[in-house]
Amino acid sequence: MIYSFTILKPNASDWQMIESCCDSTCFHSRQWADYTRRIGRKPFITTVFEGKQHIGFFVGTKVWMGITMICAPMDGIGTYSQGLCFFQPVSADKRVAVYQDFAYWLFRDHIASYLQVDDWALRFDTGNQDWVPYEEVRIPALDFAAIPYTTRATLHLPLHEKTTEELWAGLHYKSAKYSVNKATKLGLTVHRIDRREYIEAFTRIHFEQVTEVCARKGTVPKPSQQRERMQAVCEALFPHRILMLEVHGNDDNGNDQIMATAIWTLDKGECSFWTAASFQRYMKYCPNELMIWTAIKTMAQEGCGDLNFCGMADYKLKYGGHYAYIPHIVFSKYGWFTRLKDKAKQLYFAIRRYRQAKRGKHDFK
């Protein structure tokens, strides 16, 4: 093995080093680890050495599901990107080699029997809005190492060094600019939650909106969208790693209403679109477009990293991003467990496709 690892119980100094890595995100932070503990999950963190040189860390979650698993991210808790982070940029080939040695170490020392990683740093970007079938997406570093993987798609919006004018130019006119202009003319305003004592009320109204949206789709809120989870996330990341927005406007009777709400995680390397929702009765006021446009402007002006829209949905295309495909890498000591997990995943998405087909929506998964 070229690379070696030690399990770490980070102190304040360790967290400073982890969060200073060039490719760390808010999901590698002490605040996120505190959140995962709060909801009953166990963070799993190691150092990474190349010879005697300390080059980075691995941050994930340790969980028991019949066998011991190391997951980065762990399904169902809202984490989008964890895994390796390094002090200095490394090549894709080196990143993959570290994962190979890491899995070998986990299995050899009986620490875990399964490792799954969704690595944003190994993503394939299209650079445009042309859809590429999953079977045609290739990650050269993983192919060269003969590591099997699947991919999932998201939309990626570059924010670095973009002016407000450039970001506005990237919006589609009919589906975004028109709606932003309409909401502005109707007097809608976007408020940022900037005091901790407002978080509980904010997440309460947001959960009402999420529940209504899910009911229209014939589903229920995901675990990461439960009110207690959302409140825990907002409290853990407040104030510098979270952006909570709500749109206010007067209804037909002249009464001020909270028409839409949304949450983004913020970081120097990558921002993530956590969740957004609105009441159906206020959709004619176009609050969602104004809210998301305000978030994009805010993140760019505050020097945040690029925006990861965290999954596919038709409406996200109108904000000017492009497709990106993130590899899902699995190392398993037992082939039967991987097959069992794959069957469960196939069943989940089969049900999802059936529901979306009934609604006439395209399923990007």
C-alpha positions in Angstrom: 0.0 0.0 0.0 1.3 3.5 -0.9 -1.2 5.2 1.4 -1.9 4.7 5.1 -4.7 5.7 7.3 -5.5 6.2 11.0 -8.9 6.7 12.6 -9.2 10.2 14.0 -11.4 11.7 16.7 -10.9 15.3 15.7 -10.2 18.1 18.1 -10.6 21.8 17.2 -7.2 21.9 15.5 -8.0 18.9 13.4 -11.2 20.4 12.3 -9.4 23.5 11.2 -7.1 21.4 9.0 -10.0 19.4 7.6 -12.0 22.5 6.7 -8.9 24.2 5.2 -8.5 21.4 2.6 -8.7 22.7 -0.9 -11.7 20.4 -1.8 -13.5 20.3 1.5 -17.2 21.3 1.6 -19.6 22.1 4.5 -20.3 18.4 4.6 -16.7 17.8 5.8 -17.1 20.3 8.6 -17.4 20.0 12.4 -20.8 21.5 12.2 -22.0 18.8 9.8 -20.5 16.1 12.1 -22.4 17.6 15.0 -25.6 17.4 12.9 -25.1 13.7 12.0 -24.5 12.9 15.7 -27.6 14.8 16.6 -29.7 12.6 14.3 -28.1 9.4 15.6 -25.4 8.8 13.0 -21.7 8.2 13.7 -19.2 10.3 11.8 -16.1 8.3 10.6 -13.0 10.3 10.0 -9.4 9.3 9.2 -6.1 10.9 8.3 -4.5 10.1 4.9 -0.7 9.6 4.7 1.5 9.2 1.6 4.5 7.6 3.1 5.2 9.8 6.1 3.5 12.9 4.6 0.1 13.8 5.8 -1.8 14.8 2.7 -5.5 14.9 3.7 -8.5 13.2 5.3 -11.5 11.0 4.7 -14.8 12.1 6.2 -17.9 9.9 6.1 -20.4 8.0 8.3 -20.1 4.6 9.9 -23.3 2.5 10.0 -24.4 -1.0 10.7 -26.9 -2.5 8.2 -26.3 -6.3 8.6 -22.6 -5.5 7.9 -20.5 -2.5 8.9 -20.6 0.2 6.2 -18.6 3.3 5.6 -20.7 5.8 3.6 -19.7 9.1 2.1 -22.4 10.2 1.9 -24.9 8.1 3.9 -28.2 7.7 2.2 -31.2 9.5 3.8 -29.5 12.2 5.9 -29.1 14.9 3.3 -25.3 14.8 2.9 -24.3 15.4 -0.7 -20.6 15.2 -1.0 -18.0 13.8 1.5 -15.2 11.4 1.1 -11.6 12.4 0.6 -10.3 16.0 1.0 -6.7 17.1 0.4 -4.4 19.9 1.5 -3.3 20.4 -2.2 -5.1 19.5 -5.4 -4.5 15.9 -6.6 -5.1 14.2 -9.9 -8.1 12.0 -10.5 -5.8 8.9 -10.8 -4.3 9.6 -7.4 -7.7 10.2 -5.8 -8.9 6.8 -7.1 -5.7 5.1 -5.9 -6.2 6.4 -2.4 -9.8 5.0 -2.4 -8.4 1.6 -3.5 -5.9 1.5 -0.6 -8.5 2.9 1.8 -11.0 0.1 1.0 -8.2 -2.5 1.3 -7.3 -1.1 4.7 -10.9 -1.1 5.9 -11.4 -4.8 4.9 -8.0 -6.0 6.0 -8.3 -4.5 9.5 -11.9 -5.6 9.9 -13.1 -2.0 10.3 -15.8 -2.3 7.7 -16.9 -4.6 4.9 -18.5 -2.1 2.6 -17.5 1.3 1.3 -19.6 3.6 -0.9 -18.5 7.0 -2.1 -20.1 9.6 -4.4 -17.2 11.8 -5.3 -18.0 15.3 -6.6 -14.4 15.9 -7.5 -14.5 13.0 -10.0 -17.6 14.3 -11.8 -18.1 14.4 -15.6 -19.3 17.9 -16.7 -21.1 18.3 -20.0 -20.6 22.0 -20.0 -24.0 22.4 -21.6 -27.7 21.3 -21.3 -27.4 18.4 -23.6 -28.5 15.2 -21.8 -26.0 12.3 -22.0 -27.4 8.8 -21.4 -25.9 7.3 -18.2 -24.4 4.3 -20.1 -22.4 6.8 -22.2 -20.9 8.6 -19.2 -17.3 7.5 -18.5 -14.9 8.5 -15.8 -11.4 7.7 -17.2 -9.6 7.4 -13.8 -12.1 4.8 -12.6 -12.1 2.9 -16.0 -8.3 2.7 -15.9 -8.4 1.3 -12.4 -11.1 -1.2 -13.4 -13.4 0.0 -10.6 -17.1 -0.5 -11.3 -19.3 2.5 -10.8 -22.6 4.0 -11.7 -23.4 7.7 -12.0 -26.1 10.1 -11.0 -26.9 13.4 -12.5 -27.2 16.9 -11.2 -27.1 20.4 -12.5 -24.0 22.5 -11.9 -24.0 26.3 -12.1 -20.6 28.0 -12.1 -20.5 31.1 -9.8 -16.8 31.8 -9.6 -15.9 35.3 -10.8 -19.4 35.7 -12.4 -21.0 39.2 -12.3 -24.7 39.6 -11.6 -25.1 40.6 -15.2 -23.4 37.4 -16.5 -25.6 35.3 -14.2 -28.7 37.1 -15.3 -27.8 36.5 -19.0 -27.6 32.8 -18.3 -31.3 32.6 -17.2 -33.8 31.5 -19.7 -36.2 34.4 -20.6 -39.6 32.8 -20.7 -39.3 30.5 -17.8 -37.1 32.5 -15.4 -36.5 36.2 -16.3 -40.2 36.8 -17.1 -41.2 35.3 -13.7 -38.5 37.2 -11.8 -39.7 40.5 -13.4 -43.3 39.7 -12.7 -42.7 38.9 -9.0 -40.7 42.1 -8.6 -43.5 44.2 -10.2 -46.0 42.6 -7.9 -44.0 43.8 -5.0 -42.7 40.5 -3.7 -39.6 40.7 -1.4 -37.1 38.1 -0.3 -36.0 37.9 3.3 -32.9 36.2 4.7 -33.2 34.4 8.0 -30.4 36.1 10.0 -31.3 35.3 13.6 -31.1 31.9 15.3 -34.4 32.4 17.1 -36.3 32.6 13.7 -35.1 29.2 12.5 -37.9 27.2 14.2 -40.7 29.3 12.7 -39.0 29.2 9.3 -38.6 25.4 9.2 -42.2 25.0 10.4 -43.7 27.0 7.5 -41.2 25.4 5.1 -42.3 21.9 6.2 -45.9 22.8 5.6 -45.0 23.9 2.0 -42.9 20.7 1.4 -45.7 18.5 2.6 -48.2 20.2 0.2 -45.8 19.8 -2.7 -45.3 16.1 -1.9 -49.0 15.6 -1.6 -49.5 17.0 -5.1 -47.0 14.4 -6.4 -48.5 11.6 -4.4 -45.4 11.2 -2.2 -44.3 12.2 1.3 -41.3 14.3 2.5 -38.0 12.4 2.4 -36.2 11.8 5.7 -33.9 14.8 5.1 -37.0 17.0 4.5 -38.6 16.2 7.9 -39.0 19.4 9.9 -36.8 18.2 12.8 -34.0 17.3 10.4 -34.2 20.6 8.5 -34.2 22.6 11.8 -31.2 20.5 13.0 -29.3 21.3 9.7 -30.1 25.0 9.9 -29.1 25.3 13.5 -25.9 23.3 13.0 -24.7 25.4 10.0 -26.0 28.8 11.1 -24.9 31.5 10.4 -22.1 31.2 7.9 -22.7 27.9 6.1 -26.5 28.1 5.5 -28.7 30.4 3.5 -32.4 30.4 4.4 -34.8 32.6 2.3 -38.5 33.3 2.4 -40.5 35.2 -0.1 -43.1 37.7 1.2 -45.9 39.2 -0.8 -49.5 40.5 -0.4 -52.3 38.2 -1.4 -55.4 39.3 -3.3 -56.8 40.6 0.0 -53.7 42.7 0.7 -52.4 40.4 3.5 -48.7 39.7 3.8 -48.0 36.0 3.2 -44.9 33.8 3.2 -45.3 32.4 -0.3 -42.1 30.4 -0.7 -39.1 29.2 1.3 -35.8 27.5 0.5 -32.5 26.4 2.1 -29.0 26.3 0.6 -25.8 25.1 2.2 -22.8 27.5 1.6 -19.1 26.8 1.2 -16.0 28.1 -0.5 -15.8 25.2 -2.9 -19.4 24.2 -3.4 -22.9 25.4 -2.5 -25.8 22.9 -2.4 -29.5 23.4 -3.1 -31.0 21.7 -0.1 -34.7 22.2 -0.5 -37.3 24.7 -1.8 -41.1 24.8 -1.7 -44.1 27.1 -2.0 -47.9 27.1 -1.5 -49.8 26.2 -4.7 -52.3 29.1 -4.1 -49.5 31.7 -4.5 -47.8 30.2 -7.6 -49.4 32.9 -9.8 -47.2 35.4 -8.1 -44.0 33.6 -9.3 -42.2 33.6 -5.9 -39.9 30.6 -6.6 -38.0 32.1 -9.5 -37.4 35.4 -7.6 -36.2 33.4 -4.5 -33.8 31.2 -6.5 -32.5 34.1 -8.5 -31.9 36.0 -5.2 -30.0 33.0 -3.8 -27.8 32.8 -6.9 -26.9 36.5 -6.7 -26.3 36.3 -2.9 -23.9 33.3 -3.2 -21.9 34.9 -6.0 -21.7 38.3 -4.2 -20.5 36.6 -1.0 -17.7 34.7 -2.9 -19.2 31.2 -2.4 -18.3 28.2 -4.5 -20.2 26.9 -7.5 -23.8 25.9 -7.1 -24.7 22.2 -7.1 -28.5 21.9 -7.7 -28.4 18.5 -6.0 -30.3 16.3 -8.4 -32.5 16.6 -11.5 -35.8 18.4 -12.0 -37.1 20.1 -15.1 -37.4 23.5 -13.5 -33.8 23.7 -12.5 -32.7 23.9 -16.1 -34.0 27.5 -16.5 -31.3 29.0 -14.2 -28.5 28.4 -16.7 -26.6 25.5 -15.3 -25.3 22.4 -17.1 -25.4 18.7 -16.5 -22.8 17.0 -14.3 -22.6 13.3 -13.5 -21.2 12.1 -10.2 -19.8 8.6 -9.9 -21.1 6.3 -7.3 -18.3 4.0 -6.3 -18.7 0.8 -4.2 -16.1 -1.5 -2.7 -17.6 -4.6 -1.0 -16.0 -7.5 0.8 -19.2 -9.5 0.1 -20.7 -9.7 -3.4 -24.0 -10.8 -2.0 -24.5 -7.6 -0.1 -23.9 -5.4 -3.1 -26.4 -7.4 -5.2 -29.0 -7.2 -2.4 -28.5 -3.4 -2.1 -28.7 -3.0 -5.9 -32.0 -4.9 -6.0 -33.5 -2.6 -3.3 -32.3 0.4 -5.2 -33.8 -0.9 -8.5 -37.1 -1.4 -6.8 -37.1 2.1 -5.3 -36.5 3.7 -8.7 -38.9 1.5 -10.5 -41.7 2.7 -8.1 -40.5 6.3 -8.6 -40.5 6.0 -12.4 -44.0 4.6 -12.3 -45.3 7.5 -10.2 -43.6 10.0 -12.4 -44.9 8.4 -15.6 -48.4 8.8 -14.2 -47.7 12.5 -13.7 -46.1 12.8 -17.1 -42.8 13.9 -15.7 -39.3 12.9 -17.1 -37.3 10.8 -14.6 -33.7 11.8 -14.9 -32.6 9.0 -12.5 
